Structure formats: C-alpha cells, structure tokens
C-alpha cells in the first residue's frame, strides 16, 4: 500500500472517530444551583437541598388498599385496567400527554414540539436485566413504545437520573442523533458513544427547543449505576432532576423520582402555580428499609401533598401499572388504589386524571 493511500485511510478513520464522539455542553452559572457536598470523603458528590429526617404531613395507616370497582384486574390482582368516565378540565393548557409506562412519557407541546421523559422500552440494560431476574425481581412486561415515525419526530429527550428503570442505553441508540438529550449534571459519561448532542443542566438552569422553555429543577433522590446497587463509591456522582416545560403561558412539571421535601414549595414560589403535574406514586415501601424508600420516593399521599403545594390544575400519577417493575409495591396497581383512597380521605381538591399505559390526554 502506498504511503499516501495509508495516510488517507488513517485520516478517514480519525475523522470518522471524531464525528462519532458525543457533543456535551453544561448549562449552569448564575441563578442555578449545583448542590455539591461540602464535607466528608466525597466532596465532589451531589446532595439533596433538604437532607435529614423528614416529617410527613399525612400518612395512610388504615384500609390503604381498599378494592375499587374502577379497577378491573386478573385473579392475581394485577394486569389491571382503570375504567371510569373522566372529565378533562376545560383548561386549554395545550399539552398532549401519553403515558408509555413506568416513568416514560411522550409529550407534545402547545406549539407542536415532541419530547420524551425517561423512556425505557423494555427491560433494564444488560447484564443487569439478567441479574435482576436471577435475584427474583419482577421481569417487566414491555411498555408502549413509539412508532418509527414518532421517534424520528422527537426533538428532545429528558432524563431525570441514571437509575436503570429511567435510563437505558439501548433506547438511546435506537432514538439516534436526531433529538437533543437533556440530563442532570454529570450524566453524559453514561451515554453510549454515537455523536449524540447532550446538555447537562444544573438545578434551575434553562434551555429552549424553539420557543419551548425547558427548566431543570430540584428533586429529592440519589443516583447510582453499578452492577451491585448501593455501593457508596458510585452513589451520587451524577445529579438527579425534575423538569418543567413552559410555553404560551402553560406549564407542565415532571417530578422525576423524588421523595417529599420543601423543594416542591420552592418550585411553586419560583414559577407560580403549575398547570399539569406528572407525579410519582410508587416504589415507596420496603420491608427491609421502609424509611429509606419513602425518603426518596413519594407515597401517594406525599404526591397529593406535593401537588397541593404546587397548586396543580391537574395531576397525572405514574409509577404503578402493568409495565412497571413493582419495586416496593404490593401489586402492579396497589399504589393507584392507595392514591384513590387517600384522594378522598384527604379531601384533595387537586383533579386527578388516571391513565392506563399507552393512553393519551389532550389538555
């Protein structure tokens, strides 16, 4: 092979490698919060705004899982469908919301931008999916995924944190380079290499897709992504977010995985009353460590309290369902039963709209 030909080949390989690198920018600075720990052995790790012991305004203690005629289930009290005539509030908010399952949502903004929150198509990334199954975990029934044409129209994908049930590398490779990927701080190094456009955002940072404003907001959670969960060396090196969409005076809030804390009232004070609130209601209990699970996951009553503090015009719950992993839940829909029970018991004035996986609502 001639030297010139070899040089040309090497240059082509280098150009190809460079073009395959991800583009990462960080959106932080004035008016934002980068919540780093300031003492101890892990000063470069992230923290919650309001750590420490919690006092919860309301806790269900009796008849928390009363059966409901609104849920039609199989003999195992799973594989349920919610059936009730629901009234869509006449708010003219403009967002279209489709629940893909677990924490995944497909959103169309008032002006037509198409976006995703926490899409996970099937099971966890390999090899954790196999390890989870071998350990006796519930192997997930796949959620509702997007068509090829819908995937090609997605303009932004927003991730709340790196836990396996919210972030799947195989899905990123399928969604491809077309969308802009928005993440919490530190998360980009978890992406596959493929020329993806990634923006890491501090809390209260803002960016735009057209004239759609996207705000990264605080959540009360933690992060880890190792084969053996809860090894501290991996914990909290990447941040966790909620997200707020704002367009034409309308707002949509996705809380991400979060426990109850004062950050909800902080958000309302900064952005005003929220139109649409997508709130987690599951994975809040473990017999081994019930206090920890609730510390980082809202119970249904915590979610209702948070929605009240946000003054949501409508609350859409998520985390339960036929395509969830039932982590910390009695059955696929026990969290929804508890939500319906506590909504009445608390005399909540926040309107609920209950989706089955794959269903949409135009607001």
C-alpha positions in Angstrom: 0.0 0.0 0.0 1.4 3.4 -0.9 2.2 5.8 1.9 -0.2 8.4 0.6 -3.0 5.9 0.5 -2.3 4.7 4.0 -2.2 8.3 5.3 -5.6 9.0 3.6 -7.0 5.8 5.2 -5.8 6.8 8.7 -7.2 10.3 8.3 -10.6 8.9 7.3 -10.6 6.7 10.4 -9.7 9.6 12.6 -12.4 11.8 11.1 -15.0 9.0 11.5 -14.0 8.5 15.1 -14.2 12.3 15.8 -17.6 12.5 14.2 -18.8 9.7 16.3 -17.9 11.5 19.6 -20.7 12.9 21.7 -21.2 16.7 21.9 -21.6 17.7 25.6 -22.3 21.2 27.0 -23.0 22.2 30.5 -25.7 24.7 31.3 -25.1 26.2 34.8 -23.9 29.5 36.2 -25.7 32.5 37.7 -29.2 31.8 39.1 -28.6 28.0 39.1 -27.7 25.5 41.9 -25.0 22.9 41.7 -25.7 21.1 45.0 -22.3 19.6 45.9 -21.4 18.1 49.3 -19.0 20.3 51.2 -17.6 17.9 53.7 -16.6 14.3 54.2 -14.8 11.9 51.9 -16.9 12.6 48.9 -17.0 16.4 48.5 -17.4 16.1 44.7 -20.7 14.2 45.1 -24.2 15.7 44.8 -26.7 16.1 47.6 -30.4 17.0 48.2 -31.4 20.5 49.1 -33.2 19.4 52.3 -31.4 16.3 53.7 -32.1 14.8 57.1 -35.1 13.4 58.9 -38.5 14.1 57.4 -41.9 14.9 58.9 -44.6 13.9 56.5 -47.9 15.8 56.7 -50.1 12.8 56.0 -49.6 9.0 56.3 -52.1 6.4 55.4 -52.5 3.9 58.3 -55.8 2.1 57.8 -57.5 0.5 54.8 -54.9 1.9 52.5 -55.5 -0.5 49.7 -59.3 -0.8 49.5 -60.5 -2.5 46.4 -62.1 -0.3 43.8 -64.7 -1.1 41.2 -62.8 1.3 38.9 -60.0 -1.2 38.5 -60.6 -4.4 36.5 -57.8 -6.9 37.3 -57.0 -10.6 36.8 -57.2 -13.2 39.5 -53.8 -12.1 41.0 -55.0 -8.6 41.4 -52.6 -7.5 38.7 -52.8 -6.8 35.0 -55.4 -4.1 35.7 -57.2 -1.5 33.6 -58.6 1.6 35.1 -62.1 2.2 33.8 -64.0 5.3 34.7 -65.5 8.2 32.9 -63.1 11.0 33.4 -63.7 14.7 32.8 -60.8 16.6 31.2 -60.7 20.0 32.9 -61.6 22.8 30.5 -58.2 24.5 30.9 -57.0 24.9 27.3 -53.4 24.2 28.5 -52.3 22.9 25.2 -50.1 19.9 26.1 -50.8 16.3 24.9 -49.6 13.7 27.3 -49.2 10.0 26.5 -48.0 7.6 29.2 -45.6 5.0 27.9 -45.4 3.1 31.2 -43.5 3.4 34.5 -41.9 6.9 34.2 -41.9 7.2 30.5 -44.0 9.9 28.8 -44.4 11.2 25.2 -45.3 14.9 25.3 -46.5 17.3 22.6 -46.1 20.9 23.5 -48.8 23.6 22.7 -46.8 24.6 19.6 -46.2 21.0 18.5 -42.7 20.1 19.8 -42.4 16.4 20.6 -40.5 15.3 23.6 -39.8 12.3 25.9 -39.4 11.9 29.6 -37.4 8.9 30.9 -38.1 6.5 28.0 -37.3 2.8 28.7 -38.6 0.5 26.1 -38.2 -3.0 27.6 -36.1 -4.3 30.5 -33.0 -2.9 32.2 -29.7 -2.6 30.3 -27.8 -5.9 30.1 -26.4 -7.5 32.2 -28.4 -6.0 35.0 -31.7 -7.3 33.4 -30.5 -10.9 33.8 -29.1 -10.3 37.3 -32.4 -8.7 38.4 -34.3 -11.7 37.1 -32.0 -14.3 38.7 -32.3 -12.4 42.0 -36.1 -12.9 41.9 -37.1 -9.5 40.7 -40.2 -9.0 38.6 -39.3 -9.2 35.0 -41.1 -6.2 33.3 -43.8 -6.5 30.7 -42.7 -4.1 28.0 -44.4 -0.7 28.0 -45.9 1.1 25.0 -43.2 2.3 22.6 -43.2 4.9 19.9 -43.6 4.2 16.2 -40.7 4.7 13.9 -42.2 8.0 12.5 -42.8 9.3 16.0 -39.2 8.5 17.0 -38.0 10.4 14.0 -40.0 13.5 15.1 -38.8 13.6 18.7 -36.9 16.8 19.3 -35.7 16.4 22.9 -35.3 13.6 25.4 -35.1 14.4 29.0 -33.8 12.1 31.7 -34.3 12.6 35.4 -31.4 10.4 36.6 -29.3 7.4 35.8 -31.2 4.5 37.5 -31.8 1.6 35.2 -35.6 2.0 35.2 -35.3 5.6 33.9 -32.3 5.4 31.6 -31.5 2.7 29.0 -28.5 3.0 26.6 -30.1 0.6 24.0 -33.0 3.0 23.7 -30.6 6.0 23.1 -29.0 4.1 20.2 -32.5 3.4 18.7 -33.6 7.1 19.1 -30.4 8.2 17.5 -28.8 11.6 16.9 -31.9 13.5 15.9 -33.1 14.5 19.4 -31.3 16.8 21.8 -30.6 14.9 25.1 -31.1 16.9 28.3 -29.8 15.4 31.5 -28.7 16.3 35.1 -25.1 17.3 35.7 -22.5 14.5 35.3 -24.8 12.1 33.4 -23.3 12.4 29.9 -20.5 10.0 30.6 -23.1 7.2 30.9 -24.2 7.6 27.3 -23.1 5.3 24.5 -20.7 6.9 22.0 -22.6 7.8 18.8 -22.4 11.5 18.1 -25.2 12.4 20.5 -26.0 16.0 21.4 -26.1 16.2 25.2 -26.8 19.2 27.5 -26.1 18.6 31.2 -28.1 21.1 33.3 -27.8 22.4 36.9 -30.9 22.9 39.0 -32.9 26.0 37.8 -30.9 26.1 34.5 -33.0 26.8 31.4 -32.7 26.0 27.8 -35.0 26.2 24.8 -36.3 24.0 22.0 -37.7 26.6 19.6 -39.8 28.8 21.9 -40.4 26.0 24.4 -38.6 26.8 27.6 -37.2 23.7 29.5 -36.2 24.2 33.1 -34.1 21.6 35.1 -35.5 21.5 38.7 -34.6 20.0 42.0 -35.7 16.6 43.1 -35.1 14.7 46.4 -33.4 11.4 45.4 -30.0 9.9 44.8 -28.0 8.2 42.0 -26.0 5.0 41.4 -25.4 2.8 38.4 -23.3 -0.2 39.3 -23.9 -3.9 39.0 -24.3 -4.2 42.8 -26.6 -1.3 43.8 -25.9 0.9 46.8 -22.1 0.7 46.7 -21.3 4.2 48.0 -18.3 4.7 45.7 -20.7 5.1 42.8 -23.5 6.9 44.7 -24.4 10.5 43.9 -21.6 11.2 41.3 -24.4 12.2 38.9 -27.2 14.6 39.8 -31.0 14.0 39.6 -33.6 16.4 38.2 -37.2 17.2 37.8 -38.3 19.1 34.7 -40.6 22.0 33.8 -41.9 22.8 30.3 -43.2 26.3 29.7 -44.9 27.6 26.5 -47.6 30.1 25.8 -48.1 30.7 29.5 -48.8 27.0 30.1 -46.6 24.8 32.3 -46.0 21.0 32.7 -44.0 19.6 35.5 -42.4 16.1 35.6 -41.2 15.4 39.1 -38.8 12.5 38.4 -38.1 10.0 41.1 -38.3 12.0 44.3 -39.2 11.9 47.9 -41.3 14.6 49.6 -39.4 17.7 50.7 -39.6 21.5 50.7 -38.3 21.7 47.1 -41.9 21.4 45.9 -42.9 24.6 47.6 -39.7 26.2 46.3 -40.7 25.4 42.8 -44.1 26.9 43.2 -42.7 30.1 44.7 -40.3 30.5 41.7 -42.6 29.5 38.8 -46.1 30.0 40.2 -49.0 27.6 40.1 -48.4 24.6 37.8 -50.9 23.5 35.1 -50.0 19.8 34.6 -48.2 17.7 37.2 -46.8 14.3 36.4 -46.2 12.8 39.8 -44.7 9.5 41.0 -46.7 7.5 43.5 -45.0 4.1 43.7 -41.8 2.3 45.0 -42.2 3.9 48.4 -42.0 0.8 50.7 -39.6 -2.0 51.5 -39.9 -4.4 54.5 -36.1 -4.2 54.9 -35.8 -0.4 54.9 -39.2 1.3 54.7 -37.9 4.7 55.9 -35.3 4.9 53.2 -37.7 4.0 50.4 -40.1 6.8 51.4 -37.3 9.2 51.9 -36.5 9.0 48.1 -40.0 8.1 46.7 -43.3 9.8 47.4 -46.1 7.8 48.7 -49.5 8.5 47.0 -50.4 10.9 49.9 -47.0 12.6 49.7 -47.6 13.1 46.0 -51.0 14.7 46.7 -49.5 16.9 49.3 -46.8 18.0 46.8 -49.4 18.6 44.1 -51.3 20.8 46.6 -48.1 22.8 47.3 -47.5 23.2 43.6 -51.2 24.1 43.2 -51.5 21.8 40.2 -54.5 22.3 37.9 -54.4 18.6 37.2 -52.3 15.7 38.5 -51.4 12.6 36.4 -49.8 9.9 38.5 -47.2 7.4 37.3 -45.0 4.5 38.6 -47.8 1.9 39.0 -49.0 -0.2 36.2 -48.7 -3.4 34.1 -45.4 -2.4 32.7 -43.6 -1.4 35.9 -41.2 -3.5 37.9 -43.3 -3.3 41.2 -40.3 -2.3 43.2 -41.5 -1.8 46.7 -45.2 -2.2 45.7 -47.6 -4.9 46.7 -49.1 -5.4 43.3 -49.0 -3.7 40.0 -51.8 -1.2 41.0 -51.6 -1.1 44.8 -50.1 2.4 44.6 -53.1 3.6 42.5 -55.6 2.0 45.0 -53.9 3.9 47.8 -54.0 7.1 45.7 -57.7 6.8 45.1 -58.3 6.1 48.8 -56.2 9.0 50.0 -57.5 11.5 47.5 -60.9 11.0 49.2 -59.6 10.8 52.7 -57.5 14.0 52.4 -60.4 15.7 50.6 -57.9 16.8 48.0 -59.1 19.5 45.6 -56.4 18.6 43.0 -58.1 17.0 40.0 -56.7 13.5 39.1 -56.6 12.0 35.6 -55.7 8.3 35.6 -54.0 6.8 32.5 -53.5 3.2 31.5 -50.3 2.6 29.7 -50.5 3.8 26.1 -53.3 6.2 26.7 -53.2 9.9 26.0 -54.9 13.1 27.2 -55.2 16.4 25.5 -55.3 19.2 27.9 
